[in-house]
Amino acid sequence: MVNDRIWAPWRLDYVKDASKDIEEDCIFCAKPAEDDDEGNLIVHRGASCFVILNKYPYTNGHLMVSPYEHVASLPAIEAAAIAEMMSLAQEAMTILERTYSPHGYNVGFNQGRVAGAGVEHHIHMHVVPRWGGDTNFMPVLADTRVMPQTLEQSYSALAGAFGRPA
């Protein structure tokens, strides 16, 4: 007999988190303020920005680059922080290339709730590695993603890789 349910228990945490008041619990402010980079999935800290694994990734190695400053829009970020964000995105792609050999990338910002921002009051850039065939029937029919690697394994593969020669 075929099982007609596909279980994705991680989705419950995501749904609960998505319903929180973002102003009250900004992950991009709270996580770097704590002294637990591994537990918080922060793989790199820069001068004005940091790189963190997405806790609810689209693919393995899905990174986010965020300024420490709590700003909601791209025009509100200071020029030095934007330069660092772009530099970190470039470095992230180099590291992801070396670590995972993706076939392509989605890189960008979701500014505002209607644009898909899960955390709309703190701007951040997504760097998402992509592979041919990584979008299949699972997300389309079951709203479920198949992840071949745990977040802990992704953290171990990416943490400490920033700042190394390419």
N, C-alpha and C positions, 0 to 999 in steps of 0.2 A: 504494500500500500504506500502510495506517495504521500509524504507529509505536505500539507497545503499551507503551512506557516513557515516563514523565515524569521528567525529570532535575531533581533539586533538590540540586545539589552543596553548598550551604550547610549542609544537614542533617548532613553528616559532621562538620563542626566542632562543631555543637551536640551531637551524640551523644558525641563525644570529651570535650567540656567537661562534659557532664552526668554522666559517670562519674568525674570527679575528686573527691577528698576536699575538700568545700566548706570545711572548717575551714582547710585548708592554703592555699587560693587564693581568698579572698573578694574578688570583684570590687568589692563596695561599700566595701571597705577599701582595696584596691590602687589602683583607678582614681583616686579623688580625691587620693591621696597623690602621684601622678605629676604632672608639670608639662606635660601634653599634653591639654587639655580637648577639642580637636577630634578628635585621634586616639582618645580614649577616649569620645567622643560625649557628654560632659558639656555640657549646654546652659545650665545655670545653677548657681551656687553661692550658697547662703544662709548664715546664721549657724550653724545646726546641722544643716541638711539640704541636699541637692543634687538636681538633676534630670538624668537621663541617658536617652538613647535606648536602647531595648531592642535589643541586637545581633541578636536572633532574634525580630523583631516579629510580632505577629498581624496588624497593619495598619500602614500608613505613619503616622508620628507617634506610635507606641506609646512612651509615656514611663514612667519609673519615678521615684518620689520616695523618697529614702532618707535616713535620718539618717547622719551621719558615724560616730556611735557604733555599735560592733558589738554589737547586741542582737538576740535571736532572736524576741522576742514583743512584741506591741502593749502589754501591760501593763507591760513593762520600760522603755518609752520615757518620758523625762521630759516633763512637761506642755508645756513651752515648745517642745520638738521636735515633739510631736504637733500643736500649734497651727500651727507653721510648715509641717509636712507638709500639713495641710489647706489652709492658705493657698496653698501652692505648687500643690496639686492644682486649686484654684479658678482660679488664674492660668493654669495649664497648659490647662485647658479653655477659657478665654477666648482664649488664644493659638491653640489648635488650631481653635477656631471661626473665628477671623479668617483663619487660614492655609489650612485644609482644608475648612471648612464641612461637618463630619460631621453625620449625622442623629441620632446618639446617642452614648453612651459606656458603657463598662464601667469602673468604678472600684472598686478594692478590694485587699485583702491575701490572699495565699495563705500561711497560717501553718502550717508543718510539711509534711513530704514527702508525707504522705497527702492533704493539701489541695491539692497541685499546686505547692508551692514548689520552684522549681529551685535556689534558694539559700536553704536553710531556716534557716541560722544567723544571717542578717542580714535583719531585717524590712524590707520595702519595699512601696510602694503602686504599683499599676499604674494608669495612665490611658490607656485604649485608645479612640481614636475609632472609631466604627462607621458604616457606610453601608448603606442598603437594598441587599441583594444581595451584600454583601461575603463572605457565607458561601455558597458554592456547591458544586458537585460536587468541586472540586479538593481541599479539605481532607478531605472525607468519603471520597472514593474513593482519592485518591492521596497523602494526608498531605503535600500541597504547597500553598503559598500563592502567589498571584500578586500581586506587589508592583509597582505602577506607578512607584515612585520608589526610588532607591538611598538607603542610609543617609547618604551624603555629601550628597545633595540635601535630605534631611530635616533634617540638621544645619544646613545653610546656611539653611533656611527658619525654623528655630526658635531657633538660637543668637542671643543678643542681644535676643530679644523679651521676656524677663522684665524687669519693672521699668518698662516703658513704660505710658503711660496706655491704657486700653481703647478 
